[in-house]
Amino acid sequence: MSELRTVVVIPARYGSSRFPGKVLAPLAGKPMIQHVFERAAASKADACLIATDDTRVMEACAGFGAQAIMTDPALPSGSDRIAAALKGIKADIVINVQGDEPLLPVEAIDALIDRMKQPDAPEMATIGVKGDRQTLDDPNKVKLVMSNSGRALYFSRSMIPFLRTGGEDMNVYLHWGIYAYRRDVLEKFVALEAGKLENCEKLEQLRALENDISIQVLISDLESVGVDTPEDLARAEAKLLEKLKKF
């Protein structure tokens, strides 16, 4: 049996509603998307490319040597953008690394690749990390709950599970913006219409759960900083500069 080919695709939409142009925001002397690309390119993946909707991102990617593909600005989600960019490209396993995760550990990408290459690989997989109720109230920080076997039950911008007065507290988990799909599952996913849950919470992964596509959650104890606001960008830069000082 031939080795499964893995491709990382980074959806990089320019017009973010909360932080327009954030993928090109300067971060420690580079556009943010370059940090994301360099981490993805350092993984076990066979190839890495960027799927965008804007010529400014295309030009920036050319400047640091990344392959970028222009996609329709009207595409509704990052997964739709990825599927469009992959037309004509061989990929058995697809890793979706969000363009606003400049500190995403390479080890997290590799863990997903390793899991998706196993004989019992799930339809989809993602990453969760333990969080704190007091720091996860922000709706930009997506929470998740899972079954005993690690299958995602739900993702939400609200705090889940809710701790009722007198209830027994439990771990809460933050979801990172990274997904792994089998190629056939990605194509199935983008052929589906956005459902009520996805349209309500504005979380595309809920489209999978609404249509009985299972998502396995790998738990990581590593650290990342997703960028949704200029304040997040400042935190990411501080964390990045702190790490650089150690080397």
C-alpha positions in Angstrom: 0.0 0.0 0.0 1.4 3.4 -1.0 2.1 6.1 1.6 -0.8 8.4 2.2 -0.1 11.9 0.9 -0.8 14.7 3.4 -1.3 18.3 2.5 -1.6 21.3 4.9 -3.8 24.1 3.6 -4.0 27.4 5.3 -7.3 29.4 4.6 -6.4 33.0 4.7 -9.3 35.3 4.2 -8.4 39.0 4.2 -11.7 40.5 5.3 -12.1 39.3 8.8 -15.1 41.0 10.4 -13.4 41.4 13.8 -9.9 42.2 12.6 -9.8 43.1 8.8 -6.5 42.2 7.2 -5.3 40.3 10.3 -3.5 37.6 8.3 -1.1 40.3 7.0 -0.8 42.1 10.4 2.9 42.5 11.3 4.1 40.1 14.0 7.7 40.1 15.1 8.9 41.5 11.8 6.8 39.2 9.5 3.2 39.1 8.3 1.2 36.8 10.6 0.4 34.4 7.8 4.2 33.8 7.3 4.5 32.5 10.9 1.6 30.1 10.3 3.1 28.9 7.0 6.6 28.3 8.4 5.2 26.2 11.2 3.0 24.2 8.9 5.9 23.7 6.4 8.1 22.4 9.2 5.6 19.6 9.9 5.5 16.0 8.5 3.2 17.1 5.7 4.2 16.4 2.2 3.1 19.9 1.0 1.8 23.1 2.4 -0.2 25.8 0.6 -2.3 28.9 1.3 -5.8 29.4 0.1 -6.8 33.1 -0.1 -9.4 35.4 -1.5 -7.3 38.6 -1.9 -4.4 39.7 -4.2 -2.7 41.4 -1.2 -2.3 38.0 0.5 -1.2 36.4 -2.8 1.6 39.1 -3.1 2.7 38.7 0.5 2.9 34.9 0.1 5.0 35.3 -3.0 7.4 37.5 -0.9 8.2 34.6 1.5 8.1 31.8 -1.1 4.8 30.2 -0.2 2.5 28.6 -2.8 -0.8 30.4 -2.7 -4.0 29.8 -4.6 -6.7 32.3 -5.3 -10.3 31.2 -4.3 -13.7 32.7 -4.7 -14.3 35.4 -2.0 -17.9 34.2 -1.7 -17.0 30.8 -0.3 -18.7 30.4 3.1 -16.0 28.7 5.2 -12.3 27.8 5.5 -13.1 24.2 4.6 -14.9 25.3 1.4 -11.9 27.4 0.5 -9.5 24.5 1.1 -11.6 22.1 -1.0 -11.5 24.7 -3.8 -7.8 25.2 -3.6 -7.1 21.4 -3.7 -8.8 20.8 -7.0 -6.3 18.9 -9.2 -3.9 18.4 -6.2 -3.3 14.9 -4.8 -4.1 14.7 -1.1 -5.3 11.7 0.9 -5.2 13.5 4.2 -5.9 17.3 4.5 -4.9 19.4 7.4 -6.7 22.7 7.9 -4.5 25.1 9.8 -6.2 28.5 10.4 -4.4 31.6 9.2 -4.7 33.2 12.7 -2.8 30.6 14.6 0.8 31.9 14.4 2.1 30.0 17.4 0.5 26.7 16.7 3.0 24.0 17.7 4.4 21.9 14.9 3.9 18.9 17.2 0.2 19.4 17.1 0.1 19.2 13.3 2.3 16.1 13.4 0.1 14.4 16.0 -3.0 14.9 13.7 -1.0 13.5 10.7 0.1 10.5 12.7 -3.5 9.8 13.8 -5.0 10.1 10.4 -2.4 7.7 9.0 -3.4 4.9 11.4 -5.6 2.0 10.1 -8.5 3.1 12.4 -8.3 6.8 11.4 -11.4 8.9 12.2 -13.3 10.9 9.6 -12.0 14.1 11.1 -9.8 15.1 14.0 -8.9 18.2 15.9 -7.0 19.5 18.9 -8.3 20.5 22.4 -6.4 21.8 25.4 -7.4 22.1 29.0 -8.6 25.6 30.0 -9.9 27.6 32.9 -13.5 28.7 33.3 -12.4 32.1 34.4 -10.4 32.8 31.3 -12.6 31.1 28.6 -15.6 33.3 28.9 -14.6 35.2 25.7 -16.9 34.0 22.8 -13.9 34.2 20.5 -12.5 31.3 22.4 -14.3 28.2 21.3 -15.1 25.5 23.9 -15.7 21.8 23.3 -17.1 18.8 25.1 -16.4 15.2 24.2 -17.3 11.6 24.9 -15.3 9.2 27.0 -13.7 7.9 23.8 -12.6 11.4 22.8 -15.3 12.0 20.2 -16.5 15.6 20.0 -20.0 16.1 21.2 -20.3 19.8 20.8 -18.4 23.0 20.2 -19.7 26.4 21.4 -18.8 30.0 22.0 -20.6 29.7 25.3 -19.1 28.0 28.3 -19.7 24.3 28.1 -20.3 22.3 30.2 -22.3 24.8 32.3 -21.5 24.5 36.1 -24.8 24.7 37.9 -24.8 25.8 41.6 -24.2 22.7 43.6 -22.9 20.8 40.5 -19.6 19.0 40.4 -17.0 20.9 38.4 -15.0 19.2 35.6 -12.3 20.0 33.1 -13.2 22.6 30.4 -11.4 22.5 27.0 -10.4 25.1 24.5 -10.6 24.2 20.8 -7.7 25.1 18.5 -8.3 26.2 14.9 -6.9 23.1 13.2 -8.7 20.1 11.6 -7.6 17.0 9.9 -9.9 15.3 7.3 -9.8 12.3 5.1 -10.0 13.7 1.5 -13.4 12.0 0.9 -14.8 13.4 4.1 -13.7 17.0 3.2 -15.5 16.7 -0.1 -18.6 15.3 1.6 -18.5 18.1 4.2 -18.3 21.0 1.7 -21.2 19.5 -0.4 -23.5 19.8 2.7 -25.5 22.9 3.4 -24.7 24.9 6.5 -27.0 23.8 9.2 -28.9 25.6 12.0 -26.2 25.1 14.6 -23.5 26.4 12.3 -25.5 29.4 11.3 -26.3 30.1 14.9 -22.8 29.8 16.5 -20.9 30.6 13.3 -18.7 27.6 13.8 -18.2 25.5 10.7 -17.3 22.3 12.6 -20.9 22.1 13.7 -21.9 21.3 10.1 -20.0 18.0 10.6 -21.7 17.1 13.9 -25.1 18.0 12.5 -24.6 15.5 9.7 -23.1 12.7 11.8 -19.5 13.2 10.7 -17.4 12.2 13.7 -14.6 14.4 15.0 -11.9 12.9 17.2 -10.3 15.3 19.7 -6.6 14.9 20.5 -5.7 16.5 23.8 -2.6 18.6 23.9 -0.7 20.1 26.8 1.2 22.5 24.5 0.4 26.2 24.1 -0.8 28.4 21.3 -2.3 31.9 20.9 -5.2 32.3 18.4 -5.5 35.8 17.0 -9.0 37.3 16.8 -8.4 40.9 17.9 -5.5 43.4 17.9 -5.1 42.6 21.6 -4.6 38.9 20.8 -1.9 39.9 18.3 -0.1 41.8 21.0 -0.2 38.8 23.2 1.1 36.6 20.4 4.0 38.9 19.8 4.9 39.0 23.5 4.8 35.2 23.6 6.8 34.9 20.4 9.5 37.3 21.5 9.7 35.6 24.9 10.4 32.3 23.1 13.0 33.8 20.8 14.9 35.2 23.8 15.4 31.6 25.1 17.3 30.6 22.0 
